[in-house]
Structures are given as C-alpha cells and as structure tokens.
C-alpha cells in the first residue's frame, strides 16, 4: 500500500502558473454590476463607461430577489459580481461567497445566458485571502456546467488605480480562451493549473490526522504508520466511541494510536487536542466531504466542514513548527468536473491556505486525492423506512456486532421515547456497524428521513446520544388545542412529562407535542370535553425528490451505492448480496 501512495503523491501536488496577457480594452452593450457596496459599484461603473459599456447597478439580495431583477433587465452583454469584495474572513460561511452562489443560481432562474464575471481582491497574491479563493474554485465548476453563463474571474490588487482599471477592462474584453486572471505588479496575467515539484516528507513522532476514522483518514494513518510515525492522533467527532475504532487499532497494531474526540469546526476543541496530545510533529486534514450536485443545488453550508476545519487547524498551529501541514482535497475539485462545485471551491481554498502558510514561513501543501482509482467510492445509503419488521430480531441472534450496537441504540432511545419509535433507526445504525465489521467501510454516507439521522451518526456528525434525541423529537405527534396556555399546562400535567407545550400561537391556541400514545389519549379526552383539538402534520425530514437526484448524481460520478437495509452476508443460504 505504501508504494501505491508514494506513486500517487506526484499526481496529488498542484499549483497555479501565471503568464502575461496583453490586449486593448473594448467593451460594448449593457453590463449589470451586482454590488454589496454602492461606492465600489460607482467606481467600477465609471470604468465600464470609459471603455464603451453601459453599466447598471443591481443590489445584492437573496436568490429570488436577484432573479426578479434579472427578469427585468434583458439583453445584457455581461454581469459583474463585486460581492466577494465585501468578504469577512472571520465568518464560518463567508457572506460574499454565499451571495455569489445565489447570484449564479438567480441567473439560471431568470433564464439569463450572459457571462458572469466575478471579482476578488488579493486572493491570488502571495499569502492572499483563501476565503476569496473559494470563488476561483466555483468558477472551475461553472465553466464546465454552464460555459455560456461563465465569463471568468479577475483578482485585483489592493489599489484600484488607472492602470488597474485599464487591465480590468482588458480582461473583460479578452477573447483568447482564458478565464482566470490576476492583476499583479501592473500586469494582467492568466492562470493555468500545473503539477508542483515533489516535496519529501517522512512521518516521524506524532502525526495528527483529522477525519482519522474515515476512509481517507484511515489510508493516511496506515501509510504514516508504515513510514515510521511513532504516534498517531486520529481526530473524529466520536473519537474512541467511533464504530471503526476497534478495527483501526487492529490495522495499526505496533503503532501508538490515540482516538481523540473533537469537532474540527470548533477551534477550541482542536486547541484542546493539541494541548492534551502534543507536541505534534505533523498535521494531515482529511475531515469533511464535498456534496455532489449541480451548482443550482449547491448550498453554502456544503463548504463548511472542510473549509472551517482547515482554517481552525491553521490558527491552532500558527506558531508551531511542523514537519508537514497537509490539506487533502479531491482531484475532481482541482481539474474540474460537472457536479463538483463544492469540491472545486474547497480545493481552491485549501490550495490558497497552504500558499499563505508557506508565505508566512511555514510548511504546507494541498494534495488533490483521486478517489476514483481506489475503492473509496462506496456510499452507505440509509432509507427513511426499512419495512422489514423481523430483521432486527434475526440479526441480533446471528451477529454480535449488530446485537451490541442495536442494544446501545435502544438504551439511548429509552431515555427520550418508546424505543419502538426508533426501531428502524436503531436497525440501520446497527446494520452499518455490521457492514463495517465485515470490512466494508464507506467513503460517504447519505440518508433520507430517519435514515438521514442514521447517516449522521454513522458518519460521525452526531453522537449516538444526539441521534437518539433527534429520533425522539421526530417521533412526536403534535396537536393544536383551543385553550389558554395556563389551562393547557394544568391539563397536561396528568401525563407526567410525556406531553409538553411546543408553541403558543395565540391567546387560545396552543400547540402541544409528545408521545403518540399520550397525544391520542389527550385528543380523546379533550374532544370528549368539547375542547377543539386539531392534528398537525409533522414536516418531512427531507425532500425525497432532491434525495433521489443526489443519488443519481453520485451514480453518474462512479460511486457505488450500498443501501443499508440488509446484512453484508447471507441471512439464509438462499440469499446473497455482493459486497466487493
């Protein structure tokens, strides 16, 4: 395996190379400038007028508001987004990036087929802003998915003087096939992605790996152990309680292994790990996964774990001299591929963050990992319902791994609700443990309804306790009662906590929720007493159509979907299921 990883390293390293571009600025037609700051908008509008265009300013808004604007302004020659210039690096989910995602989607909603140009400031300079680099990644996805709606991206210096203004207009006028530009030292330069020379790193001492119990984290841990690391600190949300913990310890026998529970999106949590298990000699960030889907379905939240985790690691280890600081992204994100907008954005961020860390004198590299050449294409899919009432009892008799996990799920559920209400959830979580005990581990997890909560537990986003609470809340029934709140509180006291007030909608309209059996009894008693009670429909835990579209997207990209609705080995001699 070590040879396989060593040979792959040369393909993982990448960087941007720049070449000078020249030309004469010449614009025409009506251009829309989308702004968060009107002062910036006026300055750019003046440049467009100077070089022959007719500018109009459109204020930033939500997706629907911007789509309405673009339905009004037709026959545009182009759209310029200045939204990233209002960026705040301290935000977990950058508002400028989020607004730009909504702008891309709004143009599609309005049926506009004009090129969109995004403007950043200082994203591509040495030690630049990784937050704005997110847009450079989104551009790689946009040009593949909708080439007629993507003009390009231009990175500006801090000072917007007359030379910069002319070069900016030159980039907008450029017809040479380039779509990534930076204005640096009074020159307009175009970017291309090239391989980066190798940098040897032999693991030693203590290596911290985020996402350490995931598919990629496990591969990196095994490689580091084989190369000589004495101590591996594997960070995950669940730490030693992770389903994979026991198996990983066996795989890494002979190397000291610490399973550390921490949330990479919580800087204080990572700082605690550093204090408890340091000194740390190297850091490898594999935590997080990138959602697959077209840009119209991209959510800014899809970028959070990988991006915020990398930012927090950079801060926590800012003053620490490390042998290596490695940020793992995907090759699809670097090279570009339809449906990989999130991967493209996070890959650009990680590359820019590594570049900034190097500019400050530290060691850092962004490695683009190609999972298509491995078995890391498995996805566990958890349905909303199993519809197999006898499955849990059968598997408890046959599999100790299933029985232990199922019993723990029932114990957690019993704290909050009747365990029968979470039977399917407990079965799915225990099934995943059984699959993993047979050596089948997923690269990602997906779920719908109750399966979404099971997927969150198996993927480490929720603890088993948190998953049980979520199932308990989901299993509750709700009714609206036509009584004052004080009277409702007195009347529901007889159910001793099985029913509670959820919301007060008016002077004599109160929503209560609780155990389905208790709600049934309340409804019967209140109606018998001529008190109006209305059943309320519980909202679905997800959109089934969107879930199916996501599954279809993963299939198109070569992922193997394993539905967690049955065991990985035959339940009876006549039944079989391929797992290879």
C-alpha positions in Angstrom: 0.0 0.0 0.0 2.8 2.4 0.8 4.2 2.0 -2.7 0.7 2.8 -4.1 0.5 6.0 -2.0 4.1 7.1 -2.8 3.5 6.7 -6.5 0.3 8.7 -6.3 1.9 11.7 -4.5 3.3 13.1 -7.7 -0.2 13.4 -9.1 -1.6 15.0 -6.0 0.6 18.1 -5.9 -0.5 21.1 -7.9 -0.2 24.8 -8.2 -1.2 27.8 -10.4 1.2 29.0 -13.0 0.9 32.5 -14.5 1.6 34.0 -17.9 1.4 37.6 -19.1 -1.6 38.7 -21.2 -1.9 41.8 -23.3 -4.7 43.4 -25.3 -6.7 46.5 -25.9 -9.8 47.1 -23.7 -13.0 47.5 -25.8 -16.5 47.0 -24.3 -20.0 47.5 -25.6 -23.6 46.9 -24.6 -25.3 46.9 -21.2 -23.5 45.3 -18.3 -25.0 44.6 -14.9 -22.9 45.2 -11.8 -24.1 43.3 -8.7 -22.9 45.1 -5.6 -23.0 44.9 -1.8 -21.3 48.3 -1.5 -22.6 51.2 -3.8 -19.2 53.0 -3.6 -17.5 50.0 -5.2 -20.3 49.9 -7.7 -19.9 53.5 -8.8 -16.1 53.1 -9.2 -16.5 50.1 -11.5 -19.4 51.6 -13.4 -17.1 54.6 -14.3 -14.5 52.2 -15.7 -17.1 50.4 -17.9 -18.4 53.7 -19.2 -14.8 54.8 -20.1 -14.3 51.7 -22.2 -17.6 51.8 -24.1 -20.2 49.8 -21.9 -23.5 51.0 -20.4 -23.4 49.9 -16.7 -26.4 49.3 -14.4 -26.1 48.6 -10.6 -28.1 45.8 -9.1 -28.1 45.5 -5.3 -27.3 42.1 -3.7 -30.2 40.1 -2.3 -31.4 36.6 -1.9 -31.8 34.2 -4.8 -35.4 35.1 -5.6 -34.9 38.9 -5.4 -31.9 38.8 -7.7 -33.7 36.5 -10.1 -36.6 39.1 -10.3 -34.1 41.9 -11.1 -32.6 39.9 -14.0 -36.0 39.1 -15.4 -36.5 42.9 -15.7 -33.1 43.7 -17.3 -32.9 41.8 -20.5 -30.4 41.9 -23.4 -27.3 42.2 -21.1 -23.8 41.8 -22.5 -22.4 40.6 -19.2 -22.7 40.5 -15.4 -20.0 41.6 -13.0 -20.2 40.4 -9.3 -18.4 42.5 -6.7 -20.0 40.5 -3.9 -16.7 39.0 -2.8 -15.1 42.4 -2.1 -17.4 42.7 0.9 -15.9 39.5 2.3 -15.3 38.9 6.1 -12.6 36.3 6.7 -13.8 35.8 10.3 -17.1 34.3 9.2 -17.6 30.5 9.1 -19.7 30.7 6.0 -18.4 33.7 4.0 -21.3 36.0 3.0 -19.7 37.1 -0.3 -19.3 33.5 -1.4 -22.8 32.6 -0.3 -24.2 35.6 -2.2 -22.2 34.7 -5.3 -23.7 31.2 -5.2 -27.2 32.7 -5.0 -26.3 35.0 -7.9 -25.2 32.1 -10.1 -28.5 30.4 -9.3 -30.5 33.5 -9.8 -29.2 34.0 -13.4 -30.3 30.5 -14.2 -33.7 31.0 -12.6 -34.2 34.2 -14.7 -33.2 32.4 -17.9 -30.2 34.7 -18.5 -27.4 33.2 -20.7 -25.0 36.1 -20.3 -21.4 35.6 -19.0 -20.8 36.2 -15.3 -17.5 37.7 -14.2 -16.5 37.5 -10.5 -14.1 39.9 -8.9 -11.9 39.2 -5.9 -9.2 41.2 -4.2 -5.9 39.7 -3.1 -7.0 36.1 -3.5 -4.0 35.2 -5.8 -1.2 37.2 -4.2 1.5 35.5 -2.1 -0.2 35.0 1.3 -3.5 36.0 -0.2 -7.1 35.5 1.2 -8.2 31.8 1.0 -11.8 32.9 1.6 -12.0 34.7 -1.7 -10.2 31.8 -3.4 -13.4 29.8 -2.9 -14.8 31.6 -5.9 -11.9 30.6 -8.1 -12.9 27.0 -7.4 -16.6 27.7 -8.1 -15.5 29.1 -11.4 -13.9 25.8 -12.5 -17.2 24.1 -11.9 -19.3 26.9 -13.5 -17.4 26.9 -16.8 -17.9 23.1 -17.2 -21.6 23.1 -16.2 -22.7 26.3 -18.0 -20.0 27.6 -20.2 -22.3 30.2 -21.8 -23.1 31.6 -18.3 -19.5 31.9 -17.2 -17.2 34.8 -18.2 -14.4 34.4 -15.8 -12.8 35.6 -12.6 -10.4 38.6 -12.0 -8.3 39.1 -8.9 -7.4 42.8 -8.2 -4.6 44.3 -6.2 -5.4 46.5 -3.1 -5.2 49.8 -5.1 -7.7 50.3 -7.9 -5.8 52.9 -9.9 -6.0 53.9 -13.6 -3.6 51.1 -14.7 -5.6 48.5 -12.8 -8.8 49.9 -14.3 -7.5 49.5 -17.8 -6.2 46.0 -17.2 -9.6 45.1 -15.6 -11.4 46.2 -18.8 -8.8 44.3 -20.9 -9.6 41.1 -19.1 -13.3 41.6 -19.7 -12.5 42.1 -23.4 -10.1 39.2 -23.7 -11.0 36.6 -26.4 -8.1 34.2 -26.0 -9.8 31.4 -24.2 -8.5 32.3 -20.7 -11.0 32.9 -17.9 -8.8 33.2 -14.8 -6.9 36.5 -14.5 -4.9 38.4 -11.8 -3.6 41.9 -12.0 -0.2 41.8 -10.3 2.6 44.4 -10.4 1.0 46.4 -13.1 0.5 43.4 -15.4 -2.5 41.3 -16.5 -1.8 37.6 -16.0 -3.7 34.4 -16.9 -3.6 31.3 -14.8 -3.3 27.6 -15.5 -3.0 24.5 -13.2 0.3 22.7 -13.4 1.9 19.9 -11.4 4.0 21.0 -8.4 7.5 19.6 -7.8 7.7 16.9 -5.2 8.4 17.6 -1.5 9.6 14.6 0.5 8.1 14.1 4.0 8.9 11.1 6.1 6.5 10.9 9.0 8.1 10.8 12.5 7.0 11.5 16.0 3.3 12.4 16.5 1.1 12.9 13.4 -2.4 14.3 13.9 -5.0 13.3 11.3 -8.4 14.8 11.2 -11.2 12.6 9.9 -8.9 9.9 11.2 -11.6 7.2 11.2 -12.9 8.0 7.7 -12.0 6.2 4.5 -9.2 8.6 3.5 -8.0 9.2 7.1 -7.6 5.5 7.6 -5.5 5.2 4.4 -3.3 8.1 5.5 -2.9 6.6 9.0 -1.8 3.3 7.7 0.7 4.9 5.4 2.1 7.1 8.2 2.5 4.1 10.4 4.3 2.1 7.7 6.6 5.1 7.1 7.7 5.3 10.7 5.3 7.6 12.7 5.5 6.6 16.4 2.2 8.1 17.5 -1.0 8.7 15.5 -3.7 11.1 16.9 -6.8 10.3 14.9 -9.4 13.0 15.4 -13.1 12.5 14.7 -16.4 13.6 16.2 -16.8 10.5 18.2 -13.2 9.6 19.0 -12.9 6.3 20.8 -16.6 5.7 20.5 -16.4 5.6 16.7 -17.7 2.4 15.2 -14.3 2.0 13.4 -12.1 2.5 16.4 -11.5 -1.2 17.3 -10.9 -2.2 13.7 -8.4 0.7 13.2 -6.4 -0.3 16.3 -6.0 -3.8 14.8 -4.9 -2.4 11.5 -2.4 -0.1 13.2 -1.0 -2.7 15.6 2.5 -1.8 16.5 2.0 1.9 16.4 0.7 4.0 19.3 -2.8 5.2 18.4 -4.9 7.8 20.2 -8.6 8.3 19.2 -9.4 11.9 20.0 -12.9 13.2 20.1 -13.1 16.8 18.6 -15.1 18.8 16.2 -12.8 20.4 13.6 -15.2 23.3 13.1 -14.7 24.2 16.8 -11.3 25.9 17.2 -11.3 25.5 21.0 -11.8 21.7 20.5 -8.8 21.4 18.3 -6.7 23.5 20.7 -7.6 21.1 23.5 -6.4 18.1 21.4 -3.1 19.9 20.7 -2.6 20.6 24.5 -3.5 17.1 25.5 -1.6 15.0 22.9 1.2 17.3 21.9 3.9 18.0 20.9 2.5 17.4 17.3 5.1 17.0 14.6 2.8 16.9 11.5 -0.9 17.6 10.7 -3.0 16.0 7.9 -6.5 17.3 7.3 -8.9 14.8 5.7 -12.1 15.7 7.6 -15.2 16.6 5.7 -16.7 15.6 2.4 -17.9 17.5 -0.7 -21.5 17.4 -1.8 -22.1 16.2 -5.3 -24.6 18.0 -7.4 -25.1 20.8 -10.0 -24.5 24.5 -9.0 -28.2 25.3 -8.9 -28.5 22.9 -5.9 -25.3 23.9 -4.1 -25.7 25.2 -0.6 -23.0 27.4 1.0 -23.2 25.1 4.1 -21.8 22.3 1.8 -18.4 24.1 2.1 -18.3 24.4 5.9 -16.6 21.3 7.4 -13.5 21.1 5.1 -13.0 24.9 4.9 -13.6 25.8 8.6 -11.6 22.8 9.8 -8.6 23.8 7.7 -8.9 27.4 8.9 -9.0 26.3 12.5 -6.0 24.0 12.1 -4.0 26.8 10.6 -4.9 29.0 13.5 -4.2 26.4 16.2 -0.8 25.5 14.7 0.1 29.0 13.5 3.1 29.3 15.9 4.1 25.6 15.8 7.0 24.5 13.6 5.7 21.3 11.8 7.4 18.8 9.6 4.3 18.8 7.4 0.9 20.6 7.2 -1.1 18.7 4.6 -4.6 19.6 3.4 -6.3 16.9 1.4 -8.8 17.8 -1.4 -10.0 16.0 -4.4 -8.6 15.8 -7.9 -12.1 16.5 -9.3 -12.0 19.8 -7.5 -8.6 20.7 -8.9 -9.2 19.6 -12.5 -12.8 20.5 -12.6 -15.8 18.2 -13.2 -19.5 18.7 -13.6 -21.4 18.3 -10.4 -18.3 19.1 -8.3 -18.9 22.7 -7.4 -18.3 22.1 -3.7 -15.2 20.1 -4.3 -13.8 22.8 -6.7 -14.4 25.6 -4.2 -12.9 23.8 -1.2 -9.9 22.6 -3.2 -9.1 26.2 -4.2 -9.5 27.4 -0.6 -7.1 24.7 0.7 -4.5 25.5 -2.0 -4.7 29.2 -1.1 -4.5 28.5 2.6 -1.4 26.3 2.0 0.2 29.1 -0.1 -0.5 31.6 2.6 1.1 29.4 5.3 4.2 29.0 3.1 4.4 32.7 2.6 4.5 33.1 6.4 7.5 30.7 6.5 5.7 27.5 7.4 5.5 24.1 5.7 2.1 23.4 3.9 0.8 21.6 0.9 -2.5 20.9 -0.7 -2.8 17.4 -2.1 -5.6 16.6 -4.6 -6.6 13.0 -3.9 -8.1 10.9 -6.7 -10.5 8.5 -5.1 -11.7 7.1 -8.5 -8.5 5.0 -8.6 -9.4 3.3 -5.3 -12.2 1.5 -3.5 -13.2 4.8 -1.8 -16.3 5.1 -3.9 -18.6 3.3 -1.6 -21.6 5.2 -0.2 -23.9 3.9 2.6 -27.4 4.9 1.7 -30.0 4.9 4.6 -33.7 4.9 3.6 -36.5 6.6 5.6 -38.1 3.2 6.4 -36.9 -0.4 6.3 -40.3 -2.2 6.2 -38.6 -5.4 7.5 -40.1 -5.9 11.0 -38.3 -9.2 11.7 -34.9 -8.2 10.5 -33.5 -6.8 13.8 -34.5 -9.8 15.9 -33.0 -12.2 13.3 -29.7 -10.3 13.2 -29.4 -9.9 17.0 -29.3 -13.7 17.1 -26.8 -14.0 14.3 -24.3 -11.1 14.7 -22.7 -10.0 18.0 -21.7 -6.7 16.2 -25.2 -6.0 15.3 -26.7 -7.0 18.7 -24.3 -4.8 20.7 -24.9 -1.7 18.6 -28.7 -2.3 18.5 -28.8 -2.7 22.3 -26.9 0.5 22.8 -29.3 2.3 20.4 -32.3 1.1 22.3 -30.7 2.2 25.6 -30.2 5.7 24.3 -33.7 5.8 22.8 -35.3 4.7 26.1 -34.1 7.9 27.7 -36.3 10.0 25.4 -39.1 8.0 23.9 -40.5 4.5 23.4 -37.7 2.5 21.7 -40.2 1.1 19.2 -40.5 4.6 17.6 -36.8 4.4 16.7 -36.6 0.7 15.7 -35.8 1.4 12.0 -33.1 4.0 13.0 -31.5 1.6 15.5 -31.6 -1.2 12.9 -29.8 1.0 10.3 -27.1 2.1 12.7 -26.5 -1.5 13.8 -26.5 -2.7 10.2 -23.8 -0.1 9.3 -21.7 -1.4 12.3 -22.2 -5.0 10.9 -21.1 -4.0 7.4 -18.1 -2.3 8.8 -17.2 -5.3 10.9 -17.1 -7.3 7.6 -14.6 -4.8 6.2 -17.0 -2.7 4.1 -16.4 1.0 5.1 -17.9 3.9 3.2 -16.3 7.0 1.8 -19.5 8.9 2.4 -23.0 8.4 3.9 -26.4 9.6 2.7 -29.8 9.3 4.2 -33.4 10.5 3.9 -35.9 10.9 6.8 -35.0 8.7 9.7 -32.1 7.5 7.5 -30.7 11.0 7.5 -30.2 10.8 11.3 -28.7 7.3 11.0 -26.3 8.6 8.3 -25.3 11.5 10.6 -24.5 9.1 13.4 -22.6 6.6 11.2 -20.7 9.5 9.6 -19.7 11.0 12.9 -21.7 14.2 12.6 -23.9 13.2 15.5 -23.1 11.1 18.6 -25.4 8.1 19.3 -27.0 10.1 22.1 -27.7 13.1 19.8 -29.1 10.7 17.2 -31.5 9.2 19.7 -32.7 12.6 20.8 -33.3 13.6 17.2 -35.3 10.4 16.6 -37.3 11.1 19.7 -38.2 14.6 18.5 -39.1 13.3 15.1 -41.4 10.6 16.5 -43.5 13.0 18.5 -47.0 13.9 17.5 -48.4 17.5 17.5 -51.9 18.9 18.0 -53.3 22.4 18.3 -55.5 23.0 21.4 -58.1 25.8 21.6 -57.3 26.8 25.2 -55.2 29.4 27.0 -51.6 28.4 27.7 -52.1 28.3 31.5 -55.1 26.0 31.3 -53.3 23.7 28.9 -50.3 23.4 31.2 -52.6 22.4 34.1 -54.5 19.8 32.0 -51.4 18.1 30.5 -49.8 17.7 33.9 -51.5 14.3 34.3 -49.3 12.8 31.6 -46.2 13.5 33.7 -43.9 14.9 31.1 -45.0 12.7 28.2 -46.6 15.8 26.7 -45.3 19.4 26.6 -46.2 22.8 25.2 -44.3 23.3 21.9 -45.6 26.7 20.9 -48.2 29.4 21.7 -49.9 30.6 18.5 -52.5 33.0 20.2 -54.4 33.7 23.4 -56.4 30.5 22.9 -54.3 28.5 20.5 -51.5 26.3 21.9 -49.5 23.6 20.1 -48.5 20.6 22.3 -46.3 17.6 21.3 -45.4 14.4 22.8 -45.5 10.6 22.8 -48.0 9.4 20.1 -50.0 7.3 22.6 -50.3 10.2 25.1 -51.3 12.5 22.3 -54.0 10.0 21.3 -55.3 9.9 24.8 -55.3 13.7 25.2 -57.2 14.1 21.9 -59.9 11.7 23.0 -60.3 13.3 26.5 -60.3 16.9 25.2 -62.8 16.2 22.4 -65.0 14.4 24.9 -65.0 17.6 26.9 -65.9 19.6 23.8 -62.4 21.2 23.5 -61.3 21.7 19.9 -58.1 19.7 19.1 -56.6 19.7 15.6 -54.0 17.2 14.4 -50.9 18.8 12.9 -48.9 17.2 10.1 -45.2 16.7 11.0 -42.8 18.2 8.4 -40.8 15.7 6.4 -37.2 15.3 7.4 -36.1 15.8 3.8 -37.1 16.2 0.2 -37.4 12.7 -1.4 -37.1 14.1 -4.9 -33.9 16.0 -4.1 -32.5 12.9 -2.3 -33.1 10.8 -5.4 -31.4 13.5 -7.6 -28.4 13.4 -5.3 -28.2 9.6 -5.6 -28.4 9.8 -9.4 -25.6 12.4 -9.3 -23.3 10.1 -7.3 -24.1 7.2 -9.6 -23.1 9.3 -12.6 -19.8 10.0 -10.9 -19.0 6.4 -10.4 -19.8 5.9 -6.8 -21.2 2.6 -5.6 -24.3 3.0 -3.5 -24.9 0.3 -0.8 -28.3 0.6 0.7 -28.2 -0.2 4.4 -31.3 -2.3 4.6 -29.9 -5.7 4.9 -26.8 -7.6 6.2 -23.5 -7.8 4.3 -23.6 -11.6 4.4 -26.5 -14.0 3.6 -29.2 -14.2 6.2 -30.1 -17.6 4.9 -28.3 -20.0 2.5 -30.7 -19.0 -0.3 -30.0 -15.2 0.0 -26.8 -13.5 -1.3 -25.6 -10.0 -1.5 -22.4 -8.9 -3.3 -20.1 -6.6 -1.3 -17.0 -6.4 -3.4 
